[in-house]
Amino acid sequence: MAEHNLEELWSRMKGLRSEELRSLSPEGLARVLGVDPRELPLTTRMELAKRIYSEYGLPQRWIASRLRMSLRDISKALRYEKGSAQTPSSTSSMLGDPEIVAKAIKLIRERRARNPNGLVLELRIPLDEAEKLFERIMRNEDLSNVKTIEAIAKIARYVREVD
């Protein structure tokens, strides 16, 4: 697909507000683009992924499902953008998705994720993202108080058992 066609595709999406774009199904996005993303070359989809991420800040999972790409390809597309002015922030995209962050915090507090690998297994996110997320949560939680958190978790478990 030629470069001008990429610009055409982008101009069709550009008119959408963030909420409108977020609410689109994969089929809805195909209607907006006028073409099924699976029919586009991977390089074009990767460029669209970078633009969606930088313009709208949508989570990688959302972008992957709508553009019919693997999370690995999305991660690869965004990796080239790291440190550039186009990324929404210098932090990881997973750190910007409140739903994933909340789940990660809960997993760490419940001790179901004791390292970044636990987050990868539970949340199905890339390891690089999981490492950054895990480190940030650990810093924020200041888990030097691990004994306190474990005691609270035990008490909560006992309360649930009694109910």
ABEGO torsion letter per residue (X at the ends): XBAAAAAAAAAAAAABBAAAAAABBAAAAAAAAGBBAAABBAAAAAAAAAAAAAAAGBBAAAAAAAAGBBAAAAAAAAAAABGBAABABABBAAAABAAAAAAAAAAAAAGABABAAAAAAAAGBBAAAAAAAAAAAAAAAGAAAAAAAAAAAAAAAAAAAAX
